Amino acid sequence: MRQLKTWTHSESISNLPMSMLSTRLKCWSFRGTGTKRKLKPYHSSRMANHLTAIVSATFLAAIVFLGRQSWVGQEVSATSSPSEHSWLDGSQQAAIDRLFARPPDSPGYALAIIQDGTFAWAKGYGLANLDDGIPITPETSFHLASVSKQFTAAAVALLILDHKIALTDPVAEYIPETAKYGDGLRIEHLLYMTSGLQEYTDVPRQNGDPWATFYYFTRDEAIRDALRPDNLEFAPGTQWAYRNINYMLLTKLVEVVSHQSFSSFMHDRVFGPLGMSHTEIDDDTTEVIPHRATGYAPRSDPGVVKELASVGIYIKPGDGWVRLVRVSPHFGGSGVFTTLDDLLLWDRNWYTASLAGPAFTELMNRRQKFQHDKDNDAFGLVWRTRYGHPMLDYSGADTDTSTYMARFPEQRLTVVCLSNMPLGDAEGKADALLDLLHTWGKI
């Protein structure tokens, strides 16, 4: 069983009243959880009303491409065939397959177990695209939802290492619109979710449309509306409250300091240097993303029908799946699209320090104490204890996705679970896998 001793970010999707689609569809796109389940969340009362509303050309030569299987649940691309995995025996491999097995013609999961910088397991279950029957593989590109936050934080870390900004700098120094909140609002408050800013989904949209991904809106519109209130909800640093607007503002700050678009900065400073050639910031939803996983939810789920209807979207009754598309190019708290192959390279850097040296990883792992009790946040990540070991993780959910990534630095072990079902509970699936790995003595 899990052993957790720290605060959690928000309600588990499985505990939300409406399965996991969201208590209000407007939050589908906006709140990544970074949560653990079965514990009382540490957040404002309003937070329970929101669902987490987020490679590698050179490495490909090292990937052994197996014969692609046409039926759901088979391995389609990995480092070796299941029978050749030395880290997992045959019965363990079969247990993982049973856990993630999908029925025919259904969406599913991409799963990776990364051990000491290489794939111990990388496999797709289900279909990335139901229209054309395209299977999920380690090359399938998923929207990370709130798991994107660690990449936003990485940009901030690089600027700190460049000596261009400091965590204690007032936000107003870079974003004048925040000057009305005083110099007490600092970069560190955005990064560690203790700013006191109101979430943009709590502020009525000026044009009257819902804050739903089906109603196109941009990061800049979200920032503009979130900064309309003249007062903060609380003094910065005195309370903790999960707000995507914090990370949206961080991307704006990166643009002001670097004189680049956020997507260009990330390409030049993070994705390019690490060889993450299939990772991008989705700041233009008209662009083609190769091997993109389309989002789906059950058409027969009453909650799905109700939530869609609440924002004026009516679907035909019946069985099968509702296709869900991300059409709002907001980013910062979400918006990164990537693959298992690229996340392998990102995870490997935690130990090789090829990007900006060990100081970068130290910053990403950094915790900070404020005037409230929650002190396990890192840079877009959360520290916990599980099975008696330190664990760094985050989860996300959006209209088109459910995601989770957990790293055990002492064991150099990471589990990544990505789903193209917002009701797919990637975190819950990964939790079950982690329990198996613990039972098998792998953690």
Beta strands, then each sheet from edge to edge (+ up, - down):
strand 1: 109-115
strand 2: 118-125
strand 3: 127-129
strand 4: 134-135
strand 5: 142-143
strand 6: 280-281
strand 7: 295-298
strand 8: 321-324
strand 9: 336-338
strand 10: 382-386
strand 11: 389-398
strand 12: 401-408
strand 13: 413-419
sheet 1: 2+ 1- 13+ 12- 11+ 10-
sheet 2: 3+ 4-
sheet 3: 5+ 9- 6+
sheet 4: 7+ 8-
end
